[in-house]
C-alpha cells in the first residue's frame, strides 16, 4: 500500500526544465543532463565501485536532482533484477554525528524526503545510524523503491556510474530554467520560485481538517492545494519542511496536497491540470501492513510485561 509523502497547500508557478541534445560516453545512457551506466551483473565494495567508475571516465552517481532521480529509478525499476542495491557516490566519515553525509564532490547530501527511505522492521528512517555495522556508504535499494539506504561500505553490491553529458560541440550540458516568482503574498512562503501556505491551527496544532475543507481553505486564500508536477519543486518543499518542523511548523505533521483518485479508484490525478500523478519514488512512500503493526504491538506489550 502506498501513501503520498508529506505535503502542502499552494498556488504555484512551475519551473520548466529543458535539455539540449546530449552526447554520452560509450556505454552510458542519457538521463536529462546526466549520463549513467548501471552494472547489475557486477558487484564490488564501495571503494572498488568508486575506482571502477573512475576507470571508465566517470564517478559513482549523484542522486541530488529530484526530477532526474525519478527518471533514473523508473529505468532501474523496469530493467534490473528485483533484489538489487546500487552503490552511489555518497558517504559519511565515521560515526561522529557532526560529520555530514556528502557526495564525492564534497557537497552535502540532502536528508529525508524525497531521497532517503526507511528500513524494516519498525520503518526506521534512513540513514538509520547503525554505527555498530559501520554503515557509512549510501546505496539505492530496489526493495524500498530505490530510496537511499546506508550500508556497510565493504558489502559487495552492484553500482551506478555517472559521467558528464556533453553537447554535440563538446561543451558541458546545462539546464535551462524559466522565470520564477521573487515574492509572495502575506501568509505564503517563497520556495524555489513558488508560493506555499502551510495551514494549521496555531492554538492547537493537533487540529486536523478534511481534504474537502482543505480545498476550501486554499480557495479562500486565492490558491489551491499544492500540485507537484516538478519533482525538484517537491524536493525543495520537502527540504523546507524538514528544516522548519518544530521551529515554525508542527512536528510529525501531514499535509493535504492536490492529488486524489476520486474519479477512478487507484488512478491518481493532480487537481487543476488533471495530469496523472507519477507512481513510485520519490513521490510515494510505504505504510505498514496490518500484520506488521500487530506484531509490533505484541512486542511492545511483551516488553511492558
N, C-alpha and C positions, 0 to 999 in steps of 0.2 A: 504494500500500500504506500502511496506517495503523499507527501504534504508539501505545499509550496513553501520554500524557505522564506521566512520573515518578510513582511514589509508594508506598506506606507500609502499616504494619500497625496494627490498632486494634480497640477496641470503642467504639462511638460513640453519643452522644445527639444526634440531629439537630435543628437549629432549623427550625421551620416558619414560613414567611413568609405572611402573609395580607394581602389588599388590600381596601380599601373600594371601593365603586362610584366611579368617577372620571369627571371631565368634562375633555375635552381641547379646546384651541382649534380653531377651524375649520381643516381641512386636516391636522391631526395625528392620529396613530394611537396608541392606548394600549398600552404595554408595562409591566405592573406599575404602579409608581408614576411612570413616565416617559411623556411624550408625545413622539413623534418623527415627523418628516416627512423622507422621503428625496427627493432630487432627481436621479433617474437620467438625466434628459434635459438638465440644465443643468450647465455647467462653470464654474469660477472659480478664481482663486488662493486661497490660504488666507485672506489678509486680506479679499478680496472676499466669500468664502463666509461669513466671520465677520460681515461687515456685512449680508449678505443675510439671515442667520438673525435678527439683531437687528431688522431691518426688519419681520419678521413676528412679533415678540414672543418670540423665543427666543434660543438661542445654539448654537454648534456643539456637538454631542453629547459627553457624557462616557461613556466605557466603563469605569467604575470599580466596577461591581457585576457579579459573575460570572454570577449567575442571570439578570439582565436582559440581559446581553450575549449569553447563549445564545439567549434569545428573539428578540433583535433580529437576530442573524446568521442564525438559521433563517429569519426572514421575508425578509431581504435575499437570501439564497441562493435562495429559491423565487420571487422576484418581479422581480429585476433582471437586466439583460443579463450575459453571462458574463465580461466583461473589466473591470467597473467597480472603481474605487477611490473611496472616500468620505473627504473631509476630515472630521476630528473636532476637538474642542476641546482638543488637546494640542500643546504646542510646547516648544522649548528655545531659550534665549537664547545663540546663538553657540557656538563650538567648545570653549570652556573646559569641561573635564570637571567642574569644580566647580559648574557651572550645571546643575541637575537638570531633567528633563522635568516640566512642570507643566500642570495643567488651567487653563482660563481663570479659575476661581475662586481660583487660587493654590495649590491642594492638589497634592501630589506624585503623579506618575504611577507606579504600581507597575511595576517592571521584571520581565522574564522571564515564565514561565508564571503565569497562564493567558491573558495578554493579547497578548504580543508573539510574532511569528512568526519565520521565518528566510528568508533570501534565497539564491537560486542564482545562479551555481554555487558549490559549497562549503558550502551550508547554514549560512551565517554568521548568528548570532543577531542579530535586530533589537532595538534600533536599531543599525545596523552602523557608525555613526560615519564615514560618508563625508563628512568635512567639506569636501573639495575641491568637492563638489557642493552644499554648504550645505544638507544635508538636516535641517532643524531643525523640521519640522512633521510631524504624525502623520496617517496615513490608514488606513482599513480596506481590506485588499487581498483581493478575491474570489479571486484566483489562489492565495492562501495561506489559504483558508477563513475569510477576514475577520479574520485576526490583524492586529495593528498593525504598520505599517512606517513608517520615517521617509522623508520625501520632500522634495524641494526646494520651498520654500514658494511659489515663483512658478509652479509647474506648474498647468495647467488640469485640475482634477479635479471629479467630482461631489461633493456634500456632503450631510451628515446634520445636521438641526437638531433641537434638543430644547427643550421648554417644560415648565413645571411642571404636573403633574396636580393638579386640584382636586376636592374633594368636591362633592356637589350643593349644599352650603351655601356654597361658595366658599372653603373652608378648604384649606390645603396638605395633600395626601395623605401620610400617614406609614405606614411599615411596622410591623407588629406582629410581635414575636418571642416564642417560647415560652421556658420555663425552660431554663437552661443549667447544666452542671456548673461547680463552682468549685474543685474539687481532684481530683487523680488518684492512683492507686496508685503505689508505687515503680516505677521504670523507665519510667514513662509521662510524656509531656509534655502539658500542657493547652493546646489550641489552639482558640480560638473555641468554648469550651464542650464540647469533645470530647477524649477521651484517646487519645494515639497513642504507640506504641512503635516506635522505629526500630531494627531489629535488624541488627547487623553484628558481625564478629569484630574486637574492639579490638586483638588482637595481629597480625592480618593482614587489613587492610581490603579486600584483593583477593579474599578468600574469598567465594564465591557459594553460593546454595542453590537448590533446585528449587521450583516452585510448590507441590507436594505437601508438601515439607518445611516450607515457609514456613507453610502452613496448620497443620501440627502444632505448630510453634514458637508460633504465636499461641494455639492451643488450650491449650497448656501454661501460658500466661500468663493463661488465663481470658478470652481475647479472640478476635478473628477478623481475617482480612485486611480492610483498610480498604475501606469502601463509601462512595462519594461521591454520594449521591442529592441532596445540596445542592451546587450549583456554587460558592456562596460559601464553603462549608467547604473545598472543593477549592482555591479561591484562597488561603485562609488557610494551608493546609498548604504550598502552592507557595511562598508568601512565606517561611514558616518555613524551608523547605529552602534557598531562595536565600540567606537571611541567615545560616544556620548551616553551610553547606557549607564545609569546610576549617577551621572553628572547632571544631565537635564532631561533624560528620558527614563521611563520606568524600567526597572530590572526585569528580566525574563518576560518581556512583553512580546506579543504577537500583533501584527498589523494587517488589517484587511488591505488588499490591493485589487485592482480592476481586472480580475480573471475569474471566470466561472464556467461551469458545464451545465447551466440551466436549460439550454436549448436541446442538447442531446447528452445523456449521461455518459461520461467518460471522454467527451470531446471538449477540450478546454479552449476558450477564446478570450482575447483581450476585449474589454469594454471599449467602445468608441471606434477604433479602427476595425474591430471584429476580425482580426487576424488570429491564426492559431497560436497557442502558447507552446513553445518548444518543450519536448519531453526530455527527461533525464537531467543529468548535471549540466550546468551548475544551478539551474533554477529550482529543481526539485530535490528534496531530501527523502529520508526514510523515517517511518514511525514503527514503534514496537508492535509486534503481533501480540494478540491476546495471550497466547500460551507463554510467551516470554515474560509478559507483565505478571502473569500469575506465578511463574517460577520465582521472580524477583520478590514478590510479596511474601511467598512462602519462606524464602531465605531470610527476609527481614524479621518475620515472626519467629523463626528458629533462633536468630541472634538475640532477640528480646527475651526469649525463654532462658 
